[in-house]
Amino acid sequence: MLHKLGARKLIFFGLGPMGCIPLERVMNTNYTCQDSVNKLAMSFNDNTKQLMQDLSAQLPNATFQFGDAYNEFADLIANPLKHGRFLPNYCLIDSLFPEPQKLIRNFSCVLTGFSNADSPCCRLGRIRPSLTCTPASSLCKERSKYVFWDEYHPTEAANQVIANAIIKKLSFRPLNAPPSAAAAPSNNTASSPATTSVAPAGAPSSPTALSPASSTTTVPFIATPPAPTPSS
């Protein structure tokens, strides 16, 4: 349907560890992740990834990709402190301590990042599950330290971690990223040999033939001085 309407590039985002969302935890007697639900999520991701590959191969000019951040999201839930950082002005470097939780208890450290990965920031008092956020709900003091906004959904801070993981996997370049070093002009043009771009046979001689998007070959070209003329 989307392809018929003109869609050619599509990213389908997969599921995270659904068995670890606060709703599933509170339904479990020991408040741990539901492994059976996580297995269903992983099975869904595997099948959907294969479907995206099949559609890309079958549909003309289609590039359908699968955005998978299951492992990164699971690591964020299992190790929330790992995705934060200690401010060096207030405590020792966190990498020296295998258990950052003990460091927080024993020292007066300031931690920026996640500190809660199993409870919702938005809840209805002590009522659990509180399902979704309502005008009667109360909010946590620092929502950026929570992985989950409500019983189901990640917070904006957690979504940023997930999105960055997908961007890295799919090798996307941010729109506001500075140009790469290879594209930057050289400051020492006198000492470096000049280069020229040679277009394939039959290519137009306009500047578009030398653009990075065109099929061109770059070969080194070293200028040589003209031969001396014989004296009369």
N, C-alpha and C positions, 0 to 999 in steps of 0.2 A: 504494500500500500504506500509506504513512504517513498519507495523507489519510483513508483508510478507518478508520484507527485513531484518528483525531481530531486529527492534526497540522494546524494552520492557519497557523502562522508558522514559517518555516524559513529558515535561512541556509546556503547551500552554499559552502564555501570553495574558491577556485580554486587552481591550481598556480602555483608560483613559477618562476623561471628554472632548470628542472631540468638544463639543460646546464651549469650553473655549480656544481653540487654537487661536493664533493671527489672523489667516485667517478668522475664524468664527466671531470673535469680529469686525474686520474691515468691515465685510459685514453687521453688525448690525448697525442701525442708532445711537443708544446710546452707542456703543462700549462695550456692556455687553455680557455675555455668552448666547449662543443659547440653551434654555432649551429643545427644541424639539430634537436637535441633541444629547444632553446629554441623553435623555430618550432612544434614539435608541442605544446608546453605552451601557447603562445599560441592555437593553433587549438582546443585543448580548451577553453580559457577562453571563447573567443568563442562556441562552440557551446553550452556549458553555460549561459552567461548568457542566450542566446536561449531555451533550454529552460526556465529559471526564469521568464522573462517569459511564455512560452506557458502554463505550468502555472498561474501566478497568474491568467491570464485565463480559463482553462478550468474550473478547480476552484472550487466555491462557497466563498466567504469565505476563500480562500487568499491568503497573502502570502508568496511564496517569493522570497528575495533572493539575489543572488550577491555573495559577498565577494571582491573582486578587489584584491590588493596586489602584483601582478606587478611593476609599475614601481618601487614603493617598495622591494621586496626586491632588484630588480636594481640600484637605486641604492645600497643598503646594501652589496652585494657589490662594486660598482665603486668606491665611495668610502666605505670604512668609517670613516676619520677624520672625515669630515663629520658622522657621527652621534655622535661623541664630543664632548668639550669640554676645552679647556685650562684648568687652574686658574690664575687671574690672579696668584696669589701667587708663582708659579714662572716664568712666562714671559709674553711679550707676547701681546696679543690675537691669536688665530689668524686672524681675518678680515683682518688686515693682510698675511698671507702667502698667496700663491696656491698654494704647495706646502708643506703642513704637514710632509711627510716631511723636507724639508731643515731645517725648524725643529727637529725632534726630533734630528737628527744634530748640529746645530751648537750647540744650547743644552740646558741641563739643565732640561727641561720635564716636568711631570707631566700625563699625558693620561689622562682617564677616558673610557671608551667602547671602541669596537672598534679593534683593531689587526691582526687576522688574519681574512681573508675567503675563504681558499682552502684551508685545511688543517683537519682535524678536531682537536678538543680531545682526544678519546679515540682512542687508536691502539695498535696492538700493535708497539711498538718502531719499527723502520724498515720493517716489512712494510706495503706498500701495494698494493692496497687491503686494509684490515683489516676490511672489511664492518661489523660492529657491535661494540658495546662488550661486553667479556667480563671476568670476574674477573682474567684475565691481562693486561688492557690497562693502559696508563699514561695518566694524565690531565695536561693542561696545568696550569700553576700558577694562572692566572687565567682561569677559564672565561668570565667575563663579558666578556672582551675578544675572544672568538672568536665568529664568526658561526655556525659549524657545530659541533655537538656530536660527531657521528660522520661517516661518509662520506655520509650521507643527510640527516640532520635538523638543523634550526637549534637553537641554544642557547635557553635560557629568555630571555636578554637580547634575542636577535634576534627571537624570537617576540613579545616585547612591542612591538617596533617595528612588526612586521607587524600585530599586533592593533590597535594605536593607529591605524594607517593605515586599516584597515577600519572601525573605529568612527567615524572622522572622515568617511569617504566616505558611510556609511549614516546619519550624523547621529544616532548613539546618544548618550544622556545617561547618564553613569555613575550607578550607584545611590547612591554616596556623594557626589555633586556637590552643592555648596551651592545653595540656591534662587537663581533669577535675580533680577536687579535689578528686573525688572518685577513679580515676585511679592512682593518684599519690601515690608512696610508703610512708608508714608511717615512721617518723623519730624516733618514740618512740616504737620500736618493743618489748622492754622488758616489758612494762607495759600493752600492749594490747594483748588479746588472739590471738593465731594463728588460721588461718582458712585453711580449706582444701576443695577442690571441689570434689564432688562425681558425677560421670557420671551415666546416666541411665543404666539399665541392657542391656547388649549387645553392649554397646559402646566400641570402641577400647581404649586400655590403652595407646595410644600414646599421646604426648602433645597436639595434635590438638583437642582431646576430651575435654580439659580444656580451650580452647580458648573462648573469650567472645562471638564469633559468634555461638558456639555450644550450644546445649540444655543441660545445666548442672545446677545442684543445689548446691549452696554454703551453707554449714552448719558450725556452730562454733565448733571448736575442741580445748579443753583445755588440755594441757599436764599435766599428773599427775606423781609424782615420783614413782619409783618401790617400792613394799612392802619390808620391811626389812627382811632379812633372819634370822632364829632362830640361836642363838649362841649355840655352842656345849658344 
